[in-house]
Amino acid sequence: MTVAARPVGGGWSVRTEHGRQEERIRVPAGGRVGVGFTIRAGSSVRPRTDGRLAFAATLDEGGGVPASVALIHLK
């Protein structure tokens, strides 16, 4: 499957630990696999403003997986 962070916009950047926007991983049946992402706030991000960060996955067979969404903000 391929896991990707959807663009947040507004000055935020998200990359995998390998510097890519998405990561192709292998997950065994019934298993779990962690994927590391680095989230950075650019100079235009205003403190205490929430942004929505969504992670999506696509199966190799073409099927989708429901997105996982988190709120992020710069303190």
Backbone torsions as a table, in degrees:
resi	resn	phi	psi	omega
1	MET	NA	162.0	177.1
2	THR	-116.5	129.5	179.1
3	VAL	-112.2	134.2	-179.0
4	ALA	-142.8	147.2	171.9
5	ALA	-90.5	127.8	176.8
6	ARG	-71.6	143.2	-178.4
7	PRO	-56.5	131.5	179.6
8	VAL	-83.8	-39.7	-176.7
9	GLY	76.6	-175.8	176.8
10	GLY	63.7	24.3	177.3
11	GLY	98.8	-5.5	178.1
12	TRP	-85.8	147.5	172.9
13	SER	-131.1	145.6	-179.1
14	VAL	-134.8	129.9	179.1
15	ARG	-140.1	152.9	173.7
16	THR	-72.1	171.1	179.2
17	GLU	-64.2	-13.8	176.9
18	HIS	-98.0	6.9	176.5
19	GLY	84.9	10.3	-178.8
20	ARG	-102.3	166.7	177.1
21	GLN	-81.0	-24.3	179.8
22	GLU	-140.1	163.0	-176.9
23	GLU	-137.0	130.2	175.7
24	ARG	-93.0	126.4	-176.2
25	ILE	-132.7	161.8	176.0
26	ARG	-113.0	125.6	179.9
27	VAL	-118.7	121.1	178.2
28	PRO	-67.3	153.6	178.7
29	ALA	-52.6	127.5	179.4
30	GLY	73.3	7.9	-175.5
31	GLY	-102.1	-178.2	177.2
32	ARG	-135.9	147.9	177.5
33	VAL	-140.7	133.5	176.6
34	GLY	-87.5	144.2	176.5
35	VAL	-129.8	123.8	-178.3
36	GLY	-85.9	132.7	175.2
37	PHE	-125.3	146.6	173.9
38	THR	-110.3	128.0	-178.9
39	ILE	-113.3	126.7	-178.5
40	ARG	-126.0	142.2	175.9
41	ALA	-100.3	123.8	176.6
42	GLY	-76.3	174.8	-176.8
43	SER	-65.4	-18.5	-179.4
44	SER	-86.3	-6.1	-179.3
45	VAL	-76.0	125.9	179.5
46	ARG	-83.8	134.3	177.4
47	PRO	-59.1	150.3	175.9
48	ARG	61.9	26.6	175.4
49	THR	-113.8	121.8	-177.7
50	ASP	-74.2	145.4	171.8
51	GLY	-130.8	153.7	178.8
52	ARG	-102.6	124.4	177.9
53	LEU	-110.3	119.7	-178.2
54	ALA	-115.9	134.6	174.6
55	PHE	-109.8	131.4	-179.5
56	ALA	-123.6	154.3	177.6
57	ALA	-132.4	146.7	176.8
58	THR	-127.5	127.7	178.2
59	LEU	-72.9	151.6	178.8
60	ASP	-57.4	-29.9	179.5
61	GLU	-77.3	-3.4	177.5
62	GLY	102.8	-11.0	179.1
63	GLY	-76.0	151.3	179.1
64	GLY	-97.5	164.0	177.4
65	VAL	-122.6	138.0	179.5
66	PRO	-54.1	139.4	-178.5
67	ALA	-68.2	151.2	172.3
68	SER	-107.4	126.6	-174.0
69	VAL	-120.4	138.6	177.1
70	ALA	-134.2	149.2	172.9
71	LEU	-89.9	136.6	176.4
72	ILE	-127.0	149.9	173.8
73	HIS	-157.3	154.8	179.1
74	LEU	-94.6	124.3	-179.0
75	LYS	-73.9	NA	NA
